[in-house]
Each structure stands twice: as C-alpha cells, then as structure tokens.
Amino acid sequence: MKQSELFTRVAREAPKDEVAVNARLLERAGFVYKNSAGIYSFLPLGWRVIQKIAGIIREEMNAIGGQEMFMAALHDKHYLKASGRWNVPVVFKVMEGSGKEPSFSLSWTHEELMAEIGTKYVSSYKDLPFAAYQFQTKFRNEPRAKSGLLRGREFLMKDLYSFHASEADLYKYYSRVAGAYKKIFERCGLNAYYTLAAGGDFTAANTHEFQVVADAGEDAICLCQKCGYAENKEISKLKNGVRCPKCGGKVAEKKAIEGGNIFPLGTRYSEAFNLRFTDEKGRKKFVVMGSYGIGLGRVMATIVEVMSDKGGIMWPESTAPFQVHLLALNGADGAKAYSALQKEKIEVLYDDRDLSAGEKFAEADLIGIPWRLVVSPKLGDKVEVKKRTGKDTETTGLYEVIQRLKKH
C-alpha cells in the first residue's frame, strides 16, 4: 500500500487526555480513533493488526476442534434472567419501543445463548463433546474505562464454549485450551503466565488467567521467579519473598495485564436452560460447560505496552500491519522496489510522500513495522536495511533483501 493513499496520518503530538502508552502510541500513529471513553474505532493500520491476531487465534482454536460461528449481540432479557445475571452492574440494558422496562441487553458474554442453542442439538452422550467459538463485539458498562484498549466499554472478543458429558472430560479439554492459549500469546510475541484466579460473575470455581507482566498492568500477581507458577493476588495466599510451594523458588509480586481467561462453568448454565443429555445407561444428566475468552484489542494494546520505546511501537512480525516499511528519500523512485516486494507477496507500506528524511524516519519508528528499507539516489541500486528492534543498518541488493524477508 502507498502511504500517500492511506487516509489516516501520524499526529505530531500524543493525545493530551491519554496516559496509557498503548493509547498514546496507537492514537498518534493512526491505528485507532477514540470515539469516547473506553470506545475505539480501528483504522486501516489497526484493523490489519487485529486481523493478524484473529488469524493466529483462529488457527489455534481450529487446531483443538473449535467450530467457528457468530451469535447475536442483542439479547432478550430472558437469557440473563434465567442465569441470574440480569442485574450484574456491567450489563448494558436496552429499552424496546416505548416500554418502561428494559427488555434486551447488549452482549457482554454468550454463555446463556450458547446453552440455549445447545438444547436444540444435544440429547445424547453421543452428541458430546463439542466446542464452538466466535469473534464478537462485547459491551460492558465499565465504570473505570481507562488505560486505552486495556479496559473498554466496547471491544472485540474471541469467546469459545465447550460442552461435555463429565467434569473429567471438561478438564481434559480445559487443559488443551490452556495449551492453545499459551501458543497464541507466544505467537503474538507475549510471555503470558498461566495464573490461578477467582471466578467472578462467571463461575464460583477457581479459574485461570493469562497474565503478561507489565508496568501498565492493573492486576497484581504472585509469580515464582523460578518455575513461573502464578496466582492472582486477589485470591493468593502467597506473599512477596516467600518460597513457591511448587518448586521452592522465590515469589515476587508483579503488576500484570490479563490477556485472556478460561472458566470451568460446571452445570450452572445448563441447569438454567435445562440443557441435558442421556448417558450410556439412559440416565438424564446436565451438560458440563466451559468458556474461554481473549480480547483482541487488549492483546494489541498489551503488545504495544511491552514492545515500544521512546520512538514508538515495535510490532512482532506475526502481528505487524505490514512486514516492510519502504521509504523513498530525496526524490528517489521506489516504484521498482515496491513492485518487486509486492510480486513476492511481501506486505509493504510504501512511503512515497514528499517529506524530509527525518520526518519519514520518525514516522516509521512510531508506526513500528518490523523492517525498514530505504531507497535513495546516494545508494544507487542498493537499499538500506534496518530492523525496527535493532540499531545497525546495512546496505545490500534488493534481491538479497527479498530472499531474507521471504524466510521470515
């Protein structure tokens, strides 16, 4: 894509009303637009990042047998009434016509809908297990909408729901999802710790979070520095400086960002919707459920929080909007290099604008694309290559650069 055709542009200053690093950099670089507190629109560069994250998640969900679907975002109140969650404070309620009482809610999660859908298709143990997931907008009446995309009132989530004949089978799949989540965060360039946590409004049982250590984190975790065992401070009996019960390593309290969570739901929602099956002996039993969520915007924001410097963002190649940022300096024609990169299916943002070298370099650092290529009259038929995460540059031929990029 030619940067001259990109309708967004880099702002000279960070937004004054934002404190969080992710909000300041993503807004300034033109990845997102803040509509109001906790509500953001994803602009072309930002949406490319979201699609990369979604692609990684989709691959890992499919690999563990998840079936993708798409559910309604407007929920009749009977769903939350049945589960006892109609009056949960975060729920956005919607009036129908001139009615005096709210009759719908905007989706904040989909356990209820999924349980009711299950009643149509589950009758026997032979129908179990199965797992279904979606990418869907969620709405939460968050009283503390802050920290950019880390705490929003409207956000895109991947939510997976699994259905089982027994708790043993649920926990077997629960472990598979935990492994898939670990792969997802690793592929996004993040080190996420599997963390014991409370259930909150979803389940009374203990659950697990995937926490990324970061100064911007609103959570506190007790983390073993040796084996990586972690507990959310809200429920942890561990203290800073004590020995880990798992390995004897030293425990330290760390600030962290919750990137995802998984919940063993048991039969709470199947009981609410009479979701039952007949087992091998002809007995009626309630289906055992689990739910598993990852916020895509939150993952994006976490990457920015832990992978940025004073110049801007440093995207990992797996989630970057483009693989290469091609800069044409001092009147050079970069069309040949641009065409060659596109021919090899290398994603490239071509800065063909009439700006100074300093302005282009500064904007390239801010946007944070992994590889920067420069064409300039003084380089002749060579190109200058630099990784966003490195300090050194080198001059080489375009063909050699393309072969290197194709290996990444």
N, C-alpha and C positions, 0 to 999 in steps of 0.2 A: 504493500500500500504506500502511496505517496503521501508524505506528511502534509504537503500543501493542500491535499484534498480532505484531510481529517478536519471535521467541522469543529472539534474542540481544540483548545490550545493551552499551553502552560501559562499559569499565572506567575507574575513576578514575586508576589508575596503570599505566604501561607494565610489561610483564613484566620482572622483575629479571634473568632469565637470558639476555636478548637484548641484543645490542649493535647489530646492523644496524638501520638506520632502517626498512626495509621490514617487518621482523619486529615491531618495537616498535609501529609505527602500525597495521599490519594486524591484529595480535592485539588490541590495545587497542580498536580501533574495531569489532571483531566481524566482520571479513571472513574470518579463518581461525582454526582451532584447532590448536595444536601437540600432536600425539599423542606424538612423541618426536623426537629429533634428526634433522633432515632429512626429517621426515614430517608433513604437514599435511593437515587436512580443510578443505575450502572450505565456509564457512557461507553462508546465503542471499545476503547482500550480496556476498561474494567470488565466489560462483558466477555471479552476474549479470555481474560484470566478466569472468570467464573466458569466459562465453558471448558477450559483446561482442567480445572478442579473437578467439575462434574464428570468429565470423561474418565478421570482416574477413579473416582468413586464408583461410577457405573461399571467399569471393568471388574473392580473387586467385589461388588455386590453380585454381579452375574456369576463370578467365579465360585461363590458359595451358594448358588442356586436361587438367588433372588429373582423375582419376576417383576419387571417394571410396569407400573400402572400410573393412573392420575386420578385423584379424587377431588370432590367438590370442596370449595373453600368457604361456602356459605352453609352453615349447619343449623338445621331445625333444633329448637331448644330441647326436644325430647331426648336427643343424644346425651347432652350433658346432664339433664335431669336424671336420666337412668343411672349414670355413673356417679352422681352426687357432686359433679364439678361445675354445675351451672353458676354457682356463686363464688368460684375461685376469682380472686381480685384481678388477675391479669386478663380475664376474658373480656373481649370487646363484644357488646351486645347491640343488636340492630332491631329497630322498630319496623314492623311491616305495615305499610299504609298509614292509616290514622289510628292504629292500635295504641292503647295506653301502656301496654306492657311489651317489653322486647320479646320477639318470637324467634329470633335467629341469633347466632353468634358467628363471628369471623373465625376461621380456623386458627387454633393455637396449637393443636396437635390432632392426631386422627385415630387414636385407639378405639374410640366409640364407633366411628364409621366403619372401620375395618372389622370390628367384632360383629356388627350387624350384617355386613356383606358376607361374612363367614357363615352366618346361619343359613344362607341360601345354598351354599355349596359343600358344607361339611355335615355329614350324617353318620359316617362310619370311620373306624380307625384306619381304614384303607385310604381315606381322604387326607390323612395326616402323615408326616408333617408337610408344611409348605411355608414359604416366605415371600412376601410381596413388598415392594418399595416404590417410592415416588420422589420426584423433585417438586416441591410445592411451596408457595408463599405462606408464611405463618404470620399471625398478628397477635401481639401481646401488649396489653395495656401496662407497659413498663413504666413505673413511676420514676425510675432513675435512668432514663435514656441518655446515655453519655458514652464516652470512650469511643466515639466514632462507630465503626461497624461491629465493635465488640459487644455492644448492648443496644439492640434496636427494638423498635416497636413493630416494624415490618421487615421480614427477612426471608431469604430463600433457604430451605432446609431439605436435606435428604432424610426421609424417615422410612425405616424398614420395620415390618411387623412379621413375627413368626408365630406359627400355630403348631401345637404339639399334643401328643396323647399323654405325656407324663412330664413331671418335673425333670427327671433324669434326661429325657430327650431334649427338653428346653436347654438345660445347662450344657449339654453336648454342643448344641448349636450356638449357644451364647459364647462358648469358647472359640468357635470358628469365626464368629463375628468379631470378637476381640482381636483375633489374628489378622483379619481383613482390615480392621481399623488401623492396626499398627502399620500395615503395609501402605495404607492410604496416606497416613501422616509422613511416613518415611519418603514416599514418592513425591510428596509436596515439599520436601526439604525440612521437615519439622521433627524434632525429637519429643514425642509425646509419651508421658508416663502413665501407665495403667494405674488408676487411683481409686481406692475404695471410697465410696461416698454414700450419702443418705438418699432416700427415695423421693422426698418432697411431695408434690401433688400427684405423682405418677404411681408410686407403689410404697408400701410400708417397709418393704425389704431393703437391705443394702443394695446399692447399685454401683456402677463403675463409671468413672470419667476418664477422659484422655487429656491430661494437663501438660501444657507447654510452659516451662519456666521462662518468665519474662517480667521485667520491671513494671510493665503496664498491667500485669495481672491483677484482677480484683479478688481472686481466690488465694488462699494460703494452703499449702500442702506440707505435710511432714514427709520428707524424702530421704531415703537411705542413700548415702553417697557412694556406697559400695555396690549394692545389688539393684538399686533403682526401685525398690518397693516403696509405695507411696500411699498415704491416706489423706483425705481432705481434713483440714484442721477442725472443721465443724464437728466431726464425729471421732476424731483421733484421740487415742489415749497416749500416743507417743508425744514426747516433748523434745524441744530443741536440745541437741547434745547428748541424748540418751543412745543406747545401743539398739540396733534393729533386731527384733525378735526372729527375723528370718535368717540373718547371716552374721549378726554381731557388728555390722558396720555402724558408723556414726550417722545419726539422724540430724538433718538440718531443716529448718523451716524456710520455705521459699515462696515467693509470690509467683502465681501461675495463671495462665489463660486456659479456660476449659474449651477445648476444640471439638469435643464430641462426648456423647454419653450413651450407655446401654442399660436397659432396665429389665429385670425379670418380673413380669407383671403377675404371674400366677394365674388365678382364675377370676380376678376382680372384674374384668370387663366381660368375660364370657358369662359370668353369673348375671351381670346387669342386663345382658341381651339374650339370655338363655341359649348360649352357644354350646351345644352338647353333641357328643358323638356316642355311638355304640361300640363297646370294646369287643375283643375276641370271644368273650363269654356272654355277650348280649346285654351287658350292664351299661346304663346311661351314665356318662361322666362329662364334666365340664372340660372344655379345651383349655390347655395351659398356653399362655401367650408371653411373648417378649417384644420389646420395642427398642429401637436403636436409632439415634439421631446424630447428624452432623450439619452444622450451619455453614453454608458455602461462603457467605460473606465474612463470617467470623474466621474461617480458615485463611481467607485472603488477607484480612486485617492482621492476623497473627503472623503471617509471613512477613508483612511489612514491619511489624513491631520488632521482630528478631533479626531481620535481614535488611537493614538500612544503615546508612552512615550520614555524615553531615551533608553529603552531596545529593542524597536521595535514596530511592529504592534499589534493592539488588535482588531481582527475581531469580529463583532457581529455574533452570531451563524447562523443567516439567510444567511450570505454571505461567511462564512469561507470555505476554501478549504476542510477541514476535521473538524469533531466535536471534535475529541480527538487526542492528540499527546502522544503516548505511548513511554516511554523511558525505555530501559533496561540498568541498570547500574552495573558496577563491575562484569561483566561476567554473569549476571543473564540471564535466558532464558525467554524471554517474549512471546514465541510462544503460550503458553496456554491462556494468557490474550488476545493476538491478535486474536486468533481463536474464543474466546468467544465473543469478541466485534463484529467481523465480522458476526458471527452467528445471532446476534441480530440486524443486519442491521445498526450498528453504524459505521459511516465513521471514519476510523482511519488511521493515518500515524504512522507507527511503526519504531522508530529509533533503528534499530538492529545493528548499526555500532560500531566498536571497537574504541570508543573515550572516553575521560575523562568525568566525570560527569559535570565538569564546562563547557566544550565545548558544551555538549548536552543541558544543561540548557540555555546557552546563545543563541544558535541557536533556541531553542523552543520559547524563548521570542521574538526573531527577527521575526520569521515566524508568530507568533501570533495566533495560533489555540486556541479556547476558553478554552478547558480543557486539563490539563497535568496530565497524570498518570505515576507513576514511579514504576517499579518493581526492587527489589534489594535483594541480599542474606540477608541483615540485617532486611528486612521487613518480611521475611518468606513467608507465603501465603497471606499476606496483600498487599495492594497497597497504595501509597501516592497520594493524590488528591490535585490539586490546580487549581483555575480558573485564567486565564491569567489576568483578571482585578482585582484580589484580592491579598492580601499579605499573608494570612494564608494558611497553608497546614493541611491536616488531613490524618490519616491512618485508612483504613477501608477494609472490604472484597470486593472482585471483584464483587460478586453478588449484593451487596448493591449499588456499583457504577453504575453498568449497569442499575439497576432499576431507579436510579436517572437520568441517561442520557436519558433513554427512555421517560422521561416526558418532556424533553426539545425539 
